[in-house]
C-alpha cells in the first residue's frame, strides 16, 4: 500500500529519495503546498517513514500555531491549562513553571503556502521544497523567505517540483515572466534578463 502511494506520484518518488539524504546530512526541511489534501498525503507519508514533523494550514490558529513553530525551532513552548483565555495568555509574564522544553527534534514542517508563507521566522530550516507552485510568484517567494530571515546561518536550498508535460510547466513559465516583468519595471532589467528570472532544470 505504501509503495503504491509513493509510486503514484513522481513528486513523491523524488521526495522519498530526497528526504532521507537531507536528514542524514543534518538539514531541516519546509514543504509548501497550496492544497490541504496534498498536505494530508505528505503527512501520511511522513508518519509511515517515522519522520518527526509539524504542520500549519488554514485550520490551525493561535497558540497551536505558535507552539508548532516553537517545537520545530527547538524553542521553549508554553505549558498552560486549556481554560486560560487568550487575553490572559497574551499578558502573562514569562515564568519558568509555564514553559517546557521540546524534546523531539522536528525534521519537516508541512505548510500551506498562503497560511504559512507570511510572518513566520523558520530559520531553523535550511531547505525549502515548493511541492506545487502558485500562479502568483510572489507567494512562492514569500514562502522561501521563511528561511531567508535575520539569524539564518546556513546556505538555503530551494527545490521547486514541476511535473513534465503538465500545466505546471506552463504555470512556471508564466510565473517566471510575471516576476521578470516586475523586476524589469522596478529595477530597469532588460527583457531578455526578465525572462530568465526562474530557470527550469529537467
N, C-alpha and C positions, 0 to 999 in steps of 0.2 A: 504494500500500500504506500509506504513512504517513498520507495524507489519510483513508483508510478507518479507520485506527486511531483517529485523533483524533475523527472524526465518529461513531464507535460509542459514545461516552460523552459525555453532556452535561457532566460534570465536567471531562473532559479538554479539551473545547472551551473551557470557561472558563479553565482553567489555560493553555491555548495562547494565549489573548488576554491573560491577566494577567501571565505571566512576562516577556515582552519589555518591557512597560511598567515593571515593577518593576526590571528590570536597568538600563534606560536612566536610571532615577531614582536609581541607586546603592544599592538595597536588597539585603539578603541574606535568603534565604528558608529556613525549615524547613517540610518537608511531612511530616505524620504520617499513617500508615495502620496499621490493625491487621493487614493481610494481606500476606504476603510476595509473593504473586502480583501484587497491586496495585503494590507497590514495583518489581517486575520490569518491569511495563508502563511505569511512570513513568521508570524507568531507561532503557528503550529510547527513550522519547520524548526525554529529555534528551540522550542520545548523538546522536540524529538532529539535534537542534537545536544541537549543539555547546555546550551549557551546561555549564560545569565544575561538578562536584558531588562530594559524598561520600555514603556510605551506612552506616547501622548498623542491623542487625537481630539477632535472637537467635543467629545463626550466627557473629557476629563478636565476638571476645573479646580480653582482654589488651592487649598493645601495639598490635595492629592497630586496636583501638577507639580508644585514646588518640591514636594518630597521625592517625586520620581527624579527630578533634576538633581537634587542633592545626593540621592543614592548613587546616581551614575557618576557624579563628580567626586564621590567619596567624601562628601561633607558630612557634618552632623545634621541630623534631622530631628524635628520636634516630636516629642512623645507626649501628646496631650490627650486627655479624655475627650471622647467624641461629643460630649454635651457642651463643651466650651464654645460659645458663639464666636463667629469670625471677627467681630469687632473687638472682643476681649483678646483674642489671639494676636490681632494686629498691634495691640497696645502693650502686650506682655513684654516685660523686660527679660533679657536673657538670664536664665538661671540654669545651673548645671543639671538640676533634677528634672528639667523638662527636655533634655536632649540625650539622644542615644547615638552611638557610633554605628555607621553602616559596616557590616561585616563582609558581605559578599561583593567582590569586585565585578561590576557590571561590564559586559563586553560590548553589547549592541544596544543602541537606542533607536526604536522604531518611532517615526514621527510623520504625522500628516503634514504635507508641505505648507499648507496655509495656517494650520493651528500651531505647528511647532517651528515655523520658519521665521518668526518675528519676536524680538525682545527677549531672547534666551541666550545665555552665555554657556556654551558647552565646549570650552577649550580643553577639557579632559580628553576629548576625541581628536584624532588627527587624520581620520579617513572619513570621507563622505561618499555615500552611494546614492545617486539620483536614480531610483528604480524606474520611475516614469516621469517624463518631462512635462512642464507646464507650458501652455500656449503663451503665457507672459514670461519672458526670460528673466525679468526682474524678480519674480517669485523664486526661481531656482537660485539666482544669485544671493537672495536673502537667506535661503536655506543653507547655502555653502558658507555664508558669513557667520553661522553659529559657531564655527571653528575658528574663523579668522577674526578673533577678538583680542583685545588687550590682555596679555597674560599667556598667549599661546607661545610655547617654546619650541614646538616641532614644525617641520615642514608638513603642510596639509596636502593630502592627495584626494582628488575628486574623481570618481568613476561615474560616468553617465551611461546608463544602459539603454541601447536602442536596438530594436529588432529589425533586421534587414527585410526589405521588400514589404514594409507595412507603412501605415500612415505616420508612424513615429518618425521616420526619416524625413518626410515632408514637414512635419511639425518642427523638427530640429532645424531644418534649413530655413524655415520661415522665422523661427525664433532668433536664429543667428543673424538674419538680415535685419530684423527689428532692432536688436541690440546694436548692430553695426550702424544703422541709421541714427540711432540715439547718440552714439559716440561721435558720429560724423558731425552732427549738429552741435553738440556740446563741446567737442574737442577739436573741431576742424580736421577730422580724419578724412582721408581720401576715400572714394567709393570702392576702390579695389581692396583697401585695407578693411573697410567696413564689412565686406563680405567674408572676411577671414577671422572674425572675432571668435567664433567657435569653429573648430575643425573636427570632422568626424573621422575616426580611425577604425577601420573594419578589420 
